[in-house]
Amino acid sequence: MRRRRQQKLAIRQVDV
C-alpha cells in the first residue's frame, strides 16, 4: 500500500 507512494516519490526524485 505504501510502496505505491514510495515509487511515485522515487520517480519524482529522478525527474529532478
Summary of the structure (lengths in Angstrom):
residues: 16
radius of gyration: 7.5
end to end distance: 24.5
largest distance: 24.5
contacts: 24
relative contact order: 0.22
helix: 88%
strand: 0%
